[in-house]
């Protein structure tokens, strides 16, 4: 499985990429593999300020629905518009076109508490 070194990871299988105080968030290759074929992504938190580990949406696969947890406190500023018509992008490109949200980070210290690629790889092994 692929866990890019430039990302940070949560125990709930989300990844986060930070540029300044704007973060891009999605689910890991491991998570999308475990869920199976993703058929719907529901994120209605745009414009909302949320705490770290709050639910920011759900992802629906053929057999299950799973909550999506925020890796850090902040405000959701963008939802990936491509996922409405093509939720399968989460399966085919989880770290690229399958990203889920962008947010501003309130507490940069939240990021330092997350796992790097090797720690996350050990978690899911």
Secondary structure in CASP SS format (residue, H / E / C, confidence):
PFRMAT SS
TARGET T0000
AUTHOR 0000-0000-0000
METHOD secondary structure of the structure
MODEL  1
X C 1.00
X C 1.00
X C 1.00
X C 1.00
X C 1.00
X C 1.00
X C 1.00
X E 1.00
X E 1.00
X C 1.00
X C 1.00
X C 1.00
X C 1.00
X E 1.00
X E 1.00
X E 1.00
X E 1.00
X E 1.00
X E 1.00
X C 1.00
X C 1.00
X E 1.00
X E 1.00
X E 1.00
X E 1.00
X E 1.00
X E 1.00
X C 1.00
X H 1.00
X H 1.00
X H 1.00
X H 1.00
X H 1.00
X H 1.00
X H 1.00
X C 1.00
X C 1.00
X E 1.00
X E 1.00
X E 1.00
X E 1.00
X E 1.00
X C 1.00
X C 1.00
X C 1.00
X C 1.00
X C 1.00
X C 1.00
X E 1.00
X E 1.00
X C 1.00
X C 1.00
X C 1.00
X C 1.00
X E 1.00
X E 1.00
X E 1.00
X E 1.00
X E 1.00
X E 1.00
X E 1.00
X C 1.00
X C 1.00
X C 1.00
X E 1.00
X E 1.00
X E 1.00
X E 1.00
X E 1.00
X C 1.00
X C 1.00
X C 1.00
X C 1.00
X E 1.00
X E 1.00
X E 1.00
X E 1.00
X E 1.00
X E 1.00
X C 1.00
X C 1.00
X H 1.00
X H 1.00
X H 1.00
X H 1.00
X C 1.00
X C 1.00
X C 1.00
X H 1.00
X H 1.00
X H 1.00
X H 1.00
X C 1.00
X C 1.00
X C 1.00
X C 1.00
X C 1.00
X C 1.00
X C 1.00
X C 1.00
X E 1.00
X E 1.00
X E 1.00
X E 1.00
X E 1.00
X C 1.00
X C 1.00
X C 1.00
X H 1.00
X H 1.00
X H 1.00
X H 1.00
X C 1.00
X C 1.00
X E 1.00
X C 1.00
X H 1.00
X H 1.00
X H 1.00
X H 1.00
X H 1.00
X H 1.00
X H 1.00
X H 1.00
X C 1.00
END
